Amino acid sequence: MRALMEQFARFGLVGILAAIGHYGTLIALVELAGAGPVPAALGGYVVGGAIGYVANRRFTFDSDASHRVAVAKFVLVAVVGFGLTGLVMALLTGPLRLHYLPAQLVTTGIVMLWSFWANKLWTFAEPRNS
C-alpha cells in the first residue's frame, strides 16, 4: 500500500507540471484568444497530456515498455480523458453555469483518477527489468 501511495504522489507531482501547461493554455485561450471554455479546456488537455506522458513514463511508472506500445495505449487512455473533459466541462459551464476555472478543477479531479488507474493498470503495466 505504501508503494501505491508513493506512486500516486509521484503522479500528483507530474500532474502539477501537466496542470501548469493545461491551465496556462486554458486561461490564455479564454482570456487572450476569446475561446469558449470547452474548446480551451480541450486544448489545455492536449498540452498537459504531452507533458504527462513523458514524465509519467519514467518518473511515476518507471516503465520500459516500448514507446510504440506505450504511446498507443496512452493515446487511447487520453482519448477517454479528452471525452470526459469535454463532457464534464460542458455540463458544469453549460447547464450548471459554473465559472470555467472551478469547473476545470472538478474536471481535473475526475480525469486524474481515471488516468492514474488506466495508465497504472494498462499503459505502463509492464514491469521494469532492473
PyRosetta script that sets phi, psi and omega in degrees:
from pyrosetta import init, pose_from_sequence

init()
pose = pose_from_sequence("MRALMEQFARFGLVGILAAIGHYGTLIALVELAGAGPVPAALGGYVVGGAIGYVANRRFTFDSDASHRVAVAKFVLVAVVGFGLTGLVMALLTGPLRLHYLPAQLVTTGIVMLWSFWANKLWTFAEPRNS")
pose.set_psi(1, -37.0)
pose.set_omega(1, 179.5)
pose.set_phi(2, -62.2)
pose.set_psi(2, -42.6)
pose.set_omega(2, 179.8)
pose.set_phi(3, -62.4)
pose.set_psi(3, -39.4)
pose.set_omega(3, 178.6)
pose.set_phi(4, -64.5)
pose.set_psi(4, -42.5)
pose.set_omega(4, 179.3)
pose.set_phi(5, -64.9)
pose.set_psi(5, -40.0)
pose.set_omega(5, 177.6)
pose.set_phi(6, -65.3)
pose.set_psi(6, -40.5)
pose.set_omega(6, 178.6)
pose.set_phi(7, -64.9)
pose.set_psi(7, -41.5)
pose.set_omega(7, 178.6)
pose.set_phi(8, -65.6)
pose.set_psi(8, -35.3)
pose.set_omega(8, 176.6)
pose.set_phi(9, -64.1)
pose.set_psi(9, -42.8)
pose.set_omega(9, 176.5)
pose.set_phi(10, -62.6)
pose.set_psi(10, -40.0)
pose.set_omega(10, 177.1)
pose.set_phi(11, -60.4)
pose.set_psi(11, -39.0)
pose.set_omega(11, 177.5)
pose.set_phi(12, -64.6)
pose.set_psi(12, -40.6)
pose.set_omega(12, 177.6)
pose.set_phi(13, -63.8)
pose.set_psi(13, -44.4)
pose.set_omega(13, 175.7)
pose.set_phi(14, -61.8)
pose.set_psi(14, -38.5)
pose.set_omega(14, 179.2)
pose.set_phi(15, -60.5)
pose.set_psi(15, -34.1)
pose.set_omega(15, 177.7)
pose.set_phi(16, -63.9)
pose.set_psi(16, -44.9)
pose.set_omega(16, 177.5)
pose.set_phi(17, -62.2)
pose.set_psi(17, -45.6)
pose.set_omega(17, 179.6)
pose.set_phi(18, -64.2)
pose.set_psi(18, -37.3)
pose.set_omega(18, 179.9)
pose.set_phi(19, -65.9)
pose.set_psi(19, -35.9)
pose.set_omega(19, 177.0)
pose.set_phi(20, -59.8)
pose.set_psi(20, -45.9)
pose.set_omega(20, 176.6)
pose.set_phi(21, -64.7)
pose.set_psi(21, -44.0)
pose.set_omega(21, -177.9)
pose.set_phi(22, -64.8)
pose.set_psi(22, -55.0)
pose.set_omega(22, -176.1)
pose.set_phi(23, -68.1)
pose.set_psi(23, -35.5)
pose.set_omega(23, 176.6)
pose.set_phi(24, -60.7)
pose.set_psi(24, -44.5)
pose.set_omega(24, 177.9)
pose.set_phi(25, -65.8)
pose.set_psi(25, -45.6)
pose.set_omega(25, 179.8)
pose.set_phi(26, -56.6)
pose.set_psi(26, -52.0)
pose.set_omega(26, -177.0)
pose.set_phi(27, -65.3)
pose.set_psi(27, -43.5)
pose.set_omega(27, 179.6)
pose.set_phi(28, -61.2)
pose.set_psi(28, -43.2)
pose.set_omega(28, -179.2)
pose.set_phi(29, -67.1)
pose.set_psi(29, -39.3)
pose.set_omega(29, 179.9)
pose.set_phi(30, -74.0)
pose.set_psi(30, -51.5)
pose.set_omega(30, -171.3)
pose.set_phi(31, -80.8)
pose.set_psi(31, -35.2)
pose.set_omega(31, -175.9)
pose.set_phi(32, -99.7)
pose.set_psi(32, -35.3)
pose.set_omega(32, -176.2)
pose.set_phi(33, -101.1)
pose.set_psi(33, -8.2)
pose.set_omega(33, 178.3)
pose.set_phi(34, 73.8)
pose.set_psi(34, 19.3)
pose.set_omega(34, 179.2)
pose.set_phi(35, -72.4)
pose.set_psi(35, 156.9)
pose.set_omega(35, 174.2)
pose.set_phi(36, -72.8)
pose.set_psi(36, 160.0)
pose.set_omega(36, -176.1)
pose.set_phi(37, -64.7)
pose.set_psi(37, -33.9)
pose.set_omega(37, -178.3)
pose.set_phi(38, -71.1)
pose.set_psi(38, -51.8)
pose.set_omega(38, 177.5)
pose.set_phi(39, -63.3)
pose.set_psi(39, -34.3)
pose.set_omega(39, 178.4)
pose.set_phi(40, -66.1)
pose.set_psi(40, -40.1)
pose.set_omega(40, 177.2)
pose.set_phi(41, -64.4)
pose.set_psi(41, -38.2)
pose.set_omega(41, 179.3)
pose.set_phi(42, -69.6)
pose.set_psi(42, -37.7)
pose.set_omega(42, 174.2)
pose.set_phi(43, -62.3)
pose.set_psi(43, -43.1)
pose.set_omega(43, 176.5)
pose.set_phi(44, -63.4)
pose.set_psi(44, -36.2)
pose.set_omega(44, 178.9)
pose.set_phi(45, -61.1)
pose.set_psi(45, -40.6)
pose.set_omega(45, 179.7)
pose.set_phi(46, -64.4)
pose.set_psi(46, -44.9)
pose.set_omega(46, 179.4)
pose.set_phi(47, -63.0)
pose.set_psi(47, -48.7)
pose.set_omega(47, 179.0)
pose.set_phi(48, -62.1)
pose.set_psi(48, -36.0)
pose.set_omega(48, 179.5)
pose.set_phi(49, -64.3)
pose.set_psi(49, -39.9)
pose.set_omega(49, 178.5)
pose.set_phi(50, -63.7)
pose.set_psi(50, -43.4)
pose.set_omega(50, 177.1)
pose.set_phi(51, -63.1)
pose.set_psi(51, -45.0)
pose.set_omega(51, -177.3)
pose.set_phi(52, -61.4)
pose.set_psi(52, -40.1)
pose.set_omega(52, -179.0)
pose.set_phi(53, -61.0)
pose.set_psi(53, -52.4)
pose.set_omega(53, -176.0)
pose.set_phi(54, -60.3)
pose.set_psi(54, -48.1)
pose.set_omega(54, -176.0)
pose.set_phi(55, -73.6)
pose.set_psi(55, -40.0)
pose.set_omega(55, -178.7)
pose.set_phi(56, -69.7)
pose.set_psi(56, -33.4)
pose.set_omega(56, -179.1)
pose.set_phi(57, -55.8)
pose.set_psi(57, -45.2)
pose.set_omega(57, -177.1)
pose.set_phi(58, -97.4)
pose.set_psi(58, -50.7)
pose.set_omega(58, -170.6)
pose.set_phi(59, -75.6)
pose.set_psi(59, -43.3)
pose.set_omega(59, -175.9)
pose.set_phi(60, -86.0)
pose.set_psi(60, -52.6)
pose.set_omega(60, -171.9)
pose.set_phi(61, -103.7)
pose.set_psi(61, -6.8)
pose.set_omega(61, 177.0)
pose.set_phi(62, 45.2)
pose.set_psi(62, 51.6)
pose.set_omega(62, -173.1)
pose.set_phi(63, -92.2)
pose.set_psi(63, 142.7)
pose.set_omega(63, 171.1)
pose.set_phi(64, -116.2)
pose.set_psi(64, 18.8)
pose.set_omega(64, 174.2)
pose.set_phi(65, -60.4)
pose.set_psi(65, 146.4)
pose.set_omega(65, -179.3)
pose.set_phi(66, -60.7)
pose.set_psi(66, 144.8)
pose.set_omega(66, 178.8)
pose.set_phi(67, -59.6)
pose.set_psi(67, -37.3)
pose.set_omega(67, -178.7)
pose.set_phi(68, -57.9)
pose.set_psi(68, -44.9)
pose.set_omega(68, -179.8)
pose.set_phi(69, -75.5)
pose.set_psi(69, -47.2)
pose.set_omega(69, -176.6)
pose.set_phi(70, -64.6)
pose.set_psi(70, -41.4)
pose.set_omega(70, 179.9)
pose.set_phi(71, -63.9)
pose.set_psi(71, -42.2)
pose.set_omega(71, 179.0)
pose.set_phi(72, -60.2)
pose.set_psi(72, -45.1)
pose.set_omega(72, 178.7)
pose.set_phi(73, -66.4)
pose.set_psi(73, -43.9)
pose.set_omega(73, -180.0)
pose.set_phi(74, -59.2)
pose.set_psi(74, -42.2)
pose.set_omega(74, 179.8)
pose.set_phi(75, -63.1)
pose.set_psi(75, -40.9)
pose.set_omega(75, 178.2)
pose.set_phi(76, -64.4)
pose.set_psi(76, -42.6)
pose.set_omega(76, 176.0)
pose.set_phi(77, -62.5)
pose.set_psi(77, -42.5)
pose.set_omega(77, -179.2)
pose.set_phi(78, -65.7)
pose.set_psi(78, -35.0)
pose.set_omega(78, 178.5)
pose.set_phi(79, -63.0)
pose.set_psi(79, -42.1)
pose.set_omega(79, 176.6)
pose.set_phi(80, -64.4)
pose.set_psi(80, -44.6)
pose.set_omega(80, 177.6)
pose.set_phi(81, -61.2)
pose.set_psi(81, -38.5)
pose.set_omega(81, 177.1)
pose.set_phi(82, -61.2)
pose.set_psi(82, -45.8)
pose.set_omega(82, 177.7)
pose.set_phi(83, -62.9)
pose.set_psi(83, -43.3)
pose.set_omega(83, 176.8)
pose.set_phi(84, -61.5)
pose.set_psi(84, -42.5)
pose.set_omega(84, 179.3)
pose.set_phi(85, -59.2)
pose.set_psi(85, -49.4)
pose.set_omega(85, 179.5)
pose.set_phi(86, -61.5)
pose.set_psi(86, -44.6)
pose.set_omega(86, -178.4)
pose.set_phi(87, -64.6)
pose.set_psi(87, -50.0)
pose.set_omega(87, -177.3)
pose.set_phi(88, -67.4)
pose.set_psi(88, -42.9)
pose.set_omega(88, 178.2)
pose.set_phi(89, -63.1)
pose.set_psi(89, -40.9)
pose.set_omega(89, 178.7)
pose.set_phi(90, -62.7)
pose.set_psi(90, -41.8)
pose.set_omega(90, 179.1)
pose.set_phi(91, -66.2)
pose.set_psi(91, -47.5)
pose.set_omega(91, -175.4)
pose.set_phi(92, -71.6)
pose.set_psi(92, -38.4)
pose.set_omega(92, -178.9)
pose.set_phi(93, -89.1)
pose.set_psi(93, -16.8)
pose.set_omega(93, 178.6)
pose.set_phi(94, -89.6)
pose.set_psi(94, -99.2)
pose.set_omega(94, -175.4)
pose.set_phi(95, -58.9)
pose.set_psi(95, -34.1)
pose.set_omega(95, -178.2)
pose.set_phi(96, -87.7)
pose.set_psi(96, -9.1)
pose.set_omega(96, 171.8)
pose.set_phi(97, 54.9)
pose.set_psi(97, 36.2)
pose.set_omega(97, 176.9)
pose.set_phi(98, -82.7)
pose.set_psi(98, 144.2)
pose.set_omega(98, 175.3)
pose.set_phi(99, -59.4)
pose.set_psi(99, 149.0)
pose.set_omega(99, -172.5)
pose.set_phi(100, -63.0)
pose.set_psi(100, -30.5)
pose.set_omega(100, -178.9)
pose.set_phi(101, -73.3)
pose.set_psi(101, -48.8)
pose.set_omega(101, 173.8)
pose.set_phi(102, -61.5)
pose.set_psi(102, -35.3)
pose.set_omega(102, 178.0)
pose.set_phi(103, -62.3)
pose.set_psi(103, -40.4)
pose.set_omega(103, 179.4)
pose.set_phi(104, -67.7)
pose.set_psi(104, -35.2)
pose.set_omega(104, 177.0)
pose.set_phi(105, -61.4)
pose.set_psi(105, -45.3)
pose.set_omega(105, 177.6)
pose.set_phi(106, -62.8)
pose.set_psi(106, -45.6)
pose.set_omega(106, -179.3)
pose.set_phi(107, -60.9)
pose.set_psi(107, -42.9)
pose.set_omega(107, 179.4)
pose.set_phi(108, -58.3)
pose.set_psi(108, -44.1)
pose.set_omega(108, 179.4)
pose.set_phi(109, -60.5)
pose.set_psi(109, -44.4)
pose.set_omega(109, -179.8)
pose.set_phi(110, -64.5)
pose.set_psi(110, -49.1)
pose.set_omega(110, -176.2)
pose.set_phi(111, -70.3)
pose.set_psi(111, -32.3)
pose.set_omega(111, 177.7)
pose.set_phi(112, -61.4)
pose.set_psi(112, -44.7)
pose.set_omega(112, 179.1)
pose.set_phi(113, -62.9)
pose.set_psi(113, -45.3)
pose.set_omega(113, 177.5)
pose.set_phi(114, -56.9)
pose.set_psi(114, -51.7)
pose.set_omega(114, -172.3)
pose.set_phi(115, -70.3)
pose.set_psi(115, -34.1)
pose.set_omega(115, 177.3)
pose.set_phi(116, -59.8)
pose.set_psi(116, -53.2)
pose.set_omega(116, -175.0)
pose.set_phi(117, -68.5)
pose.set_psi(117, -40.0)
pose.set_omega(117, 179.5)
pose.set_phi(118, -65.8)
pose.set_psi(118, -41.8)
pose.set_omega(118, 179.4)
pose.set_phi(119, -71.9)
pose.set_psi(119, -37.5)
pose.set_omega(119, 179.0)
pose.set_phi(120, -65.9)
pose.set_psi(120, -47.5)
pose.set_omega(120, -172.9)
pose.set_phi(121, -84.7)
pose.set_psi(121, -16.0)
pose.set_omega(121, -174.8)
pose.set_phi(122, -132.0)
pose.set_psi(122, -60.7)
pose.set_omega(122, -173.2)
pose.set_phi(123, -58.7)
pose.set_psi(123, -52.9)
pose.set_omega(123, -174.8)
pose.set_phi(124, -111.4)
pose.set_psi(124, 29.1)
pose.set_omega(124, -173.0)
pose.set_phi(125, -71.9)
pose.set_psi(125, -21.9)
pose.set_omega(125, -178.4)
pose.set_phi(126, -63.1)
pose.set_psi(126, 123.7)
pose.set_omega(126, -178.3)
pose.set_phi(127, -67.6)
pose.set_psi(127, 146.1)
pose.set_omega(127, 178.9)
pose.set_phi(128, -77.1)
pose.set_psi(128, 132.4)
pose.set_omega(128, 177.9)
pose.set_phi(129, -92.9)
pose.set_psi(129, 99.9)
pose.set_omega(129, 177.0)
pose.set_phi(130, -132.3)
pose.dump_pdb("model.pdb")
